[in-house]
Every structure is written in structure tokens, then in C-alpha cells.
Amino acid sequence: MTVPTIAVFTKNRSNPAYAAARLGADRAAQRLGARTVHYVPGKPDDAQEQIALIDEALAARPDAVVLVPVHPTAVNAAIRRIHTAQVPIVGFINRFTEPATLTSFVTSADYPLAFDVATHLCRHLEGRGAIVIVAGSRESVTSIERVRGFRDAIDRFPGLRVATTIYGNYQHGDTLQAGTELMQSGIGCDAILAANDVMALAMLEVLAVAGRTCVVTGINAVPDAIEEIKHGHMLATADFDAMKMGCIATEAAVRHLRGESVPVEILLPVQVVTGENCAQWDQPFEERECPQWDQVIR
């Protein structure tokens, strides 16, 4: 029997969430008797490189594609080429703007998870103070939705305000630069809402160098963020789990290839992770469990 090949596209090697997604894809494929081939831009989130990688993958004739696009529109023509080649596409994490038919799409809802973690922060501040939002890239669908959730939560507390929004592009280095410039500007803030854990962790470094203290939250529940929460350096994160999404997206692809019906959209539940409940996330990705299909698809 031929072993199906799943071409897996992630955005970069610099964000641990995408390393986790690749791990999840590998674990699901191995369990289901498939194999994965990973295509990752050398330059983080580079659209032209992802386009070239899609064409490279198509030349190798994979049985299915599991894909998170690096840009909401720039790779659409390449996505259409996958569809034209009649290769099933399972999207995950970032929503597609390309109308080409997806076999399935796996994610968690960005707006509610951001709203919930921001509400937790606002209550911790007792409804008073100035908050800095650290957004991802300006065109990122996930960042746009998360920032909207942050702002809507803050708006519910009249004594809170957004001091400013900076852009860390979901990258550590970019956040260090933007955060350092923020500290040098002298702007006052009581808390930081970061749209992912990589940026939250970078802001902790920025604050330490500046000798300043702020309450910090993130999103993704990566192991390093859990460690900071355990030690009281971060208030909270949210369980937007790319490893679980990689698992389920790859399983959806394999099940489709077997002729099984898979949902058009699969939303994984999210949870705010705090010092009180972080024990269940306090392990490396390799030791975290992939969700069971029957538990997710009811």
C-alpha cells in the first residue's frame, strides 16, 4: 500500500508555535501511516519564498497539502495552483482569503480568546490604568482579530485606556526593537497585551533592561511562557495550540484521502492559562498530547 505524502507549509522557523505545529503534523502522520514533508521559508513569513516552495511541492506531487499562508493575499495565486492540480488542501491557523475550495480548515477563534485573556488582565488591574498592545504584522488576519478582541475588552472598563499599539510582527527581534523604542519614548503603561507569546517574552526582556515593571500577557501557551507564568513574571496566556492544530489538520487530510467525510471547519477550544491552572501545560510540546479526533469532532 502506498504511503500518502502530506506537504506541510508553515510560516517560519523562528516562532516556537510553528515548530510545535510541525511536530503535531509529524505525530499525526506517523500514527496514521502517512509521511510529512515540511516546507518552511528561510526568511520568516516571506511570501515569495512560500510561493516558490508551493511550486516545488507541486512538482513532487504530494497527496495532500496542509497549509498556513504567510500572507492573507500574496500567496493566493499559488494556492489556486494547488487547487487546480486537484491536490486536497487543509488550511490551519490563519484563515484564507482565496476562494479556492478547502477540504477542511482548522483553527481556534482569535477574537474570543483575545477578548478573554484581555478581560482577565483588565480585572487584574481592577479596571484602572494604561495598556500597551503589541500586535503582530499589520496585515495578519490573526493579529487583526486579536487586537480587536483586546480593544473590545478594554472598552468595557472606563478606567482603562490603550496607551499605544506597537507592532512586533510576531517576531522576537522585531518586538525587541519596537519595545526598546517604546521604553525610550517615556510612555507610561501598567500592562502589556501581546498578540503572541514570542512578543510577550520579548517584552519581558525589554522591561528588564529598562528597569520597568508591567503586567504582561501573551497568546499560545508555549512552554517558555508557562515557565514565566509559574514564576509570576507573566500574568496569563491563552491556549491557542498550534501543535494540536497541526495534529488535527494532518489527520483531516489523511482521513479525506481515505475517503472519509471531514468537517469543512474545525474550531479547537481555547482557554486562558494562569498561575492557577498552568500545571496541565507545564511540559514540553513533545510530551503534550495530540487531541483525539473523536473528542474534537462530535
MIDRENMAR-981536 format. One line per field, with one value per residue (C-alpha): residue number from 1; z, x, y. Coordinates in pm, 1 decimal. Layout:
resi: [NUM, ...] $
w: [Z, ...] $
u: [X, ...] $
v: [Y, ...] $
END
This chain:
resi: [1, 2, 3, 4, 5, 6, 7, 8, 9, 10, 11, 12, 13, 14, 15, 16, 17, 18, 19, 20, 21, 22, 23, 24, 25, 26, 27, 28, 29, 30, 31, 32, 33, 34, 35, 36, 37, 38, 39, 40, 41, 42, 43, 44, 45, 46, 47, 48, 49, 50, 51, 52, 53, 54, 55, 56, 57, 58, 59, 60, 61, 62, 63, 64, 65, 66, 67, 68, 69, 70, 71, 72, 73, 74, 75, 76, 77, 78, 79, 80, 81, 82, 83, 84, 85, 86, 87, 88, 89, 90, 91, 92, 93, 94, 95, 96, 97, 98, 99, 100, 101, 102, 103, 104, 105, 106, 107, 108, 109, 110, 111, 112, 113, 114, 115, 116, 117, 118, 119, 120, 121, 122, 123, 124, 125, 126, 127, 128, 129, 130, 131, 132, 133, 134, 135, 136, 137, 138, 139, 140, 141, 142, 143, 144, 145, 146, 147, 148, 149, 150, 151, 152, 153, 154, 155, 156, 157, 158, 159, 160, 161, 162, 163, 164, 165, 166, 167, 168, 169, 170, 171, 172, 173, 174, 175, 176, 177, 178, 179, 180, 181, 182, 183, 184, 185, 186, 187, 188, 189, 190, 191, 192, 193, 194, 195, 196, 197, 198, 199, 200, 201, 202, 203, 204, 205, 206, 207, 208, 209, 210, 211, 212, 213, 214, 215, 216, 217, 218, 219, 220, 221, 222, 223, 224, 225, 226, 227, 228, 229, 230, 231, 232, 233, 234, 235, 236, 237, 238, 239, 240, 241, 242, 243, 244, 245, 246, 247, 248, 249, 250, 251, 252, 253, 254, 255, 256, 257, 258, 259, 260, 261, 262, 263, 264, 265, 266, 267, 268, 269, 270, 271, 272, 273, 274, 275, 276, 277, 278, 279, 280, 281, 282, 283, 284, 285, 286, 287, 288, 289, 290, 291, 292, 293, 294, 295, 296, 297, 298] $
w: [0.0, -95.7, 196.7, 142.7, 143.5, 315.7, 221.5, 530.8, 496.7, 799.7, 814.6, 975.7, 1199.0, 1447.0, 1622.6, 1853.7, 1780.4, 1421.7, 1539.3, 1752.0, 1451.6, 1253.6, 1546.1, 1563.0, 1190.2, 1217.8, 1512.4, 1343.5, 1014.4, 1183.9, 1378.4, 1063.6, 834.3, 630.5, 591.2, 606.7, 402.8, 552.4, 351.5, 558.8, 427.8, 527.1, 571.9, 821.8, 665.5, 320.1, 60.7, -245.4, -81.2, 19.0, -339.1, -464.4, -204.3, -313.3, -671.5, -551.1, -358.9, -651.9, -871.2, -619.4, -646.3, -281.3, -198.5, 14.7, 140.7, 495.5, 476.3, 679.7, 433.6, 526.6, 397.9, 362.6, -13.5, -155.0, -199.7, -336.6, -694.3, -565.9, -358.0, -674.5, -843.4, -569.0, -621.9, -999.6, -956.6, -766.9, -452.7, -140.4, 81.9, 457.3, 595.1, 953.8, 1195.6, 953.4, 755.7, 376.4, 155.6, -155.4, -253.6, -382.1, -213.1, 105.3, 210.7, 571.4, 788.9, 1147.1, 1391.3, 1717.0, 1728.8, 1761.9, 1875.1, 2177.6, 2305.0, 2285.9, 2447.9, 2731.9, 2809.4, 2791.0, 3023.4, 3270.3, 3257.5, 3296.8, 3605.4, 3748.1, 3704.4, 3882.2, 3582.4, 3603.3, 3407.0, 3066.8, 2843.2, 2553.6, 2279.2, 2098.1, 1767.1, 1507.2, 1147.6, 1022.6, 758.7, 967.2, 999.1, 1341.5, 1467.9, 1342.0, 1521.5, 1839.6, 1858.7, 1804.1, 2093.9, 2313.5, 2240.9, 2292.0, 2631.0, 2737.7, 2627.7, 2889.7, 3167.1, 3170.1, 3386.6, 3135.4, 2815.0, 2533.3, 2571.3, 2224.7, 1985.6, 1861.3, 1601.1, 1678.7, 1365.8, 1582.0, 1590.7, 1886.0, 1723.4, 1581.3, 1922.6, 2097.2, 1862.9, 1884.7, 2260.6, 2317.9, 2118.5, 2327.6, 2651.8, 2518.9, 2435.5, 2805.8, 2755.7, 3071.7, 3088.8, 3353.1, 3138.2, 2803.3, 2591.3, 2337.5, 2047.4, 2092.1, 2349.1, 2146.5, 2166.0, 2532.4, 2617.0, 2419.2, 2609.5, 2938.7, 2818.1, 2717.2, 3055.7, 3241.7, 3050.9, 3106.9, 3475.2, 3445.3, 3563.2, 3377.2, 3385.7, 3067.3, 2887.7, 2567.1, 2348.2, 2250.2, 2580.6, 2463.5, 2728.8, 2788.3, 2857.9, 3101.2, 3283.5, 3317.3, 3444.3, 3702.7, 3835.8, 3836.8, 3554.8, 3318.4, 3424.4, 3163.2, 2812.1, 2603.2, 2476.2, 2102.2, 2044.5, 1706.1, 1784.4, 1828.1, 1507.8, 1319.2, 1453.8, 1357.4, 1019.5, 917.9, 1040.3, 841.3, 529.0, 578.6, 657.5, 341.8, 136.1, 282.9, 154.8, 491.3, 540.0, 729.5, 853.1, 640.8, 954.3, 1282.0, 1573.9, 1866.3, 2210.8, 2386.1, 2749.5, 2945.8, 3116.0, 3452.0, 3750.4, 3897.6, 3613.0, 3421.4, 3552.2, 3263.5, 3012.7, 3213.0, 2979.9, 2651.5, 2329.6, 2278.6, 2594.4, 2528.9, 2392.6, 2048.0, 2071.2, 1979.3, 1661.2, 1825.4, 2109.5, 1869.1, 1603.0, 1778.5] $
u: [0.0, 134.5, 218.1, 41.7, 262.3, 140.4, 316.8, 308.6, 359.8, 434.3, 538.4, 883.1, 1134.5, 1161.7, 826.4, 805.9, 433.4, 514.6, 778.1, 500.6, 266.1, 524.0, 567.3, 190.8, 173.2, 454.4, 294.3, -45.5, 103.9, 316.2, 18.5, -195.6, 62.3, 141.8, 454.9, 510.8, 740.6, 790.6, 821.2, 931.4, 1060.6, 1419.0, 1324.2, 1036.5, 694.0, 836.1, 557.3, 777.8, 964.4, 642.7, 517.0, 837.6, 802.0, 443.7, 560.9, 843.2, 596.6, 356.1, 641.6, 688.0, 314.7, 205.2, -119.6, -243.7, -133.8, -162.7, -101.6, -84.9, -33.9, 234.2, 21.5, -355.7, -344.8, 9.9, 14.2, -339.5, -228.9, -9.1, -298.5, -509.0, -238.3, -268.3, -644.1, -607.1, -369.6, -654.5, -445.2, -665.5, -586.6, -638.0, -580.0, -492.2, -431.4, -476.7, -798.0, -772.6, -893.9, -855.7, -1198.6, -1049.4, -1223.0, -1061.1, -1116.3, -1112.7, -987.6, -859.7, -812.9, -927.0, -1132.6, -889.8, -1134.9, -1284.0, -950.7, -803.2, -1112.7, -1095.4, -725.4, -762.8, -1063.1, -856.8, -586.0, -834.8, -985.5, -637.5, -574.3, -904.4, -1024.7, -764.5, -450.7, -283.2, -224.1, 17.9, -95.1, 179.2, 29.2, 157.9, 209.0, -32.3, -193.3, -211.4, -567.6, -494.3, -340.5, -626.9, -880.4, -676.0, -624.2, -997.7, -1064.6, -813.1, -970.1, -1326.6, -1235.3, -1057.5, -1356.6, -1569.2, -1361.3, -1397.3, -1086.4, -860.6, -713.7, -485.6, -163.3, -40.6, -10.0, 327.7, 396.3, 625.0, 529.7, 504.2, 886.4, 1125.5, 1375.9, 1115.7, 948.7, 1277.7, 1332.5, 977.8, 966.7, 1300.3, 1183.0, 865.5, 1064.3, 1287.4, 980.1, 898.9, 536.7, 370.5, 199.6, 71.6, 27.6, 111.0, -124.1, 85.9, -77.8, 151.4, 389.9, 704.3, 629.6, 527.1, 858.2, 1049.7, 868.6, 977.1, 1335.3, 1272.5, 1119.0, 1409.3, 1667.6, 1465.2, 1421.5, 1045.5, 761.8, 438.6, 182.0, 232.5, 7.1, 51.7, -120.3, -12.4, 78.7, 430.5, 649.6, 867.4, 557.3, 426.7, 759.0, 727.5, 369.4, 483.1, 739.3, 499.7, 667.9, 370.7, 8.2, -152.3, -156.3, -421.1, -417.5, -408.0, -232.0, -62.0, 58.8, -299.5, -399.7, -113.7, -228.5, -591.2, -522.0, -294.1, -543.9, -818.2, -601.4, -531.7, -894.8, -1002.9, -755.3, -910.3, -1247.7, -1387.0, -1600.1, -1430.2, -1586.9, -1537.3, -1431.7, -1289.4, -1263.4, -1049.6, -1148.1, -926.8, -864.8, -697.3, -388.0, -290.9, -78.2, -373.5, -425.4, -95.6, 16.5, -151.0, 54.4, 376.6, 554.4, 743.4, 546.4, 694.1, 516.5, 183.6, -92.8, -243.9, -623.0, -827.8, -1030.2, -1349.1, -1306.4, -1276.2, -1526.4, -1855.8] $
v: [0.0, 343.2, 571.8, 906.2, 1215.2, 1530.6, 1854.8, 2077.4, 2453.2, 2670.8, 3036.1, 3032.6, 2856.7, 3144.6, 3105.5, 2801.7, 2772.2, 2670.2, 2423.4, 2276.7, 2267.1, 2069.9, 1831.2, 1781.6, 1710.3, 1454.8, 1278.2, 1251.1, 1132.3, 866.7, 735.1, 718.4, 560.2, 873.4, 1080.9, 1455.3, 1677.2, 2023.5, 2343.8, 2644.9, 2979.0, 3050.8, 3414.7, 3431.0, 3485.5, 3552.9, 3532.7, 3490.3, 3206.5, 3030.5, 3065.6, 2900.7, 2625.9, 2557.5, 2514.2, 2288.6, 2075.4, 2050.3, 1926.3, 1642.9, 1556.4, 1529.4, 1353.5, 1645.4, 1985.4, 2120.3, 2493.9, 2811.7, 3101.9, 3353.9, 3643.7, 3686.2, 3757.1, 3739.8, 3361.0, 3326.1, 3253.9, 2969.5, 2834.7, 2831.9, 2625.1, 2363.8, 2355.3, 2334.8, 2039.9, 1866.6, 1828.9, 1848.0, 2147.7, 2156.2, 2504.6, 2573.7, 2863.7, 3158.9, 3197.9, 3204.4, 3488.5, 3271.8, 3131.9, 2806.8, 2517.0, 2389.7, 2032.4, 2148.8, 2433.1, 2401.0, 2687.2, 2842.3, 3160.5, 3453.3, 3719.5, 3539.0, 3409.2, 3761.3, 3909.1, 3655.5, 3699.2, 4079.4, 4068.7, 3864.6, 4132.1, 4418.5, 4258.6, 4202.7, 4577.3, 4642.1, 4839.4, 5117.8, 5200.9, 5229.6, 4929.1, 4884.2, 4645.6, 4455.1, 4347.8, 4104.5, 4214.8, 4480.6, 4256.3, 3938.1, 3811.9, 3661.7, 3984.5, 4199.1, 3979.3, 3957.2, 4333.4, 4381.1, 4143.6, 4328.2, 4666.5, 4549.9, 4403.5, 4723.8, 4931.6, 4756.7, 4919.2, 5300.6, 5343.9, 5169.1, 5306.5, 5194.9, 5392.9, 5291.0, 4997.6, 4875.6, 4608.1, 4315.6, 4118.0, 3803.4, 3802.0, 3826.2, 4060.7, 4297.9, 4318.0, 4390.6, 4685.2, 4819.8, 4767.4, 4938.5, 5239.0, 5241.3, 5247.9, 5527.0, 5733.6, 5752.1, 5646.8, 5522.2, 5186.2, 4948.8, 4640.9, 4483.5, 4273.9, 4084.6, 3902.0, 3603.1, 3459.7, 3528.4, 3900.8, 3878.4, 3711.0, 3973.9, 4248.7, 4090.9, 4129.5, 4490.8, 4572.2, 4409.6, 4616.1, 4933.7, 4857.3, 4885.9, 4663.2, 4591.9, 4314.9, 4105.9, 3858.6, 3659.4, 3401.1, 3045.4, 2875.4, 2789.7, 2623.1, 2931.9, 3140.2, 2878.4, 2895.5, 3273.3, 3238.5, 2981.2, 3226.3, 3521.0, 3714.1, 3681.2, 3704.3, 3480.5, 3340.9, 3164.5, 2808.4, 2879.2, 2548.1, 2521.1, 2168.4, 2048.2, 2227.6, 2061.5, 1723.2, 1767.1, 1931.3, 1644.0, 1386.6, 1562.2, 1538.6, 1167.9, 1087.9, 1272.5, 1069.6, 755.0, 865.4, 967.5, 1277.1, 1560.1, 1885.7, 2196.6, 2385.7, 2257.8, 2501.6, 2387.9, 2518.3, 2773.3, 2853.8, 3131.9, 2990.3, 3142.9, 3057.4, 2872.8, 2626.0, 2619.6, 2278.9, 2092.6, 2296.1, 2270.8, 2028.9, 2048.1, 2011.3, 1664.2, 1547.8, 1718.5, 1500.5, 1537.2, 1562.2, 1257.5, 1306.3, 1180.5, 1430.7, 1723.5, 1612.9, 1547.6] $
END
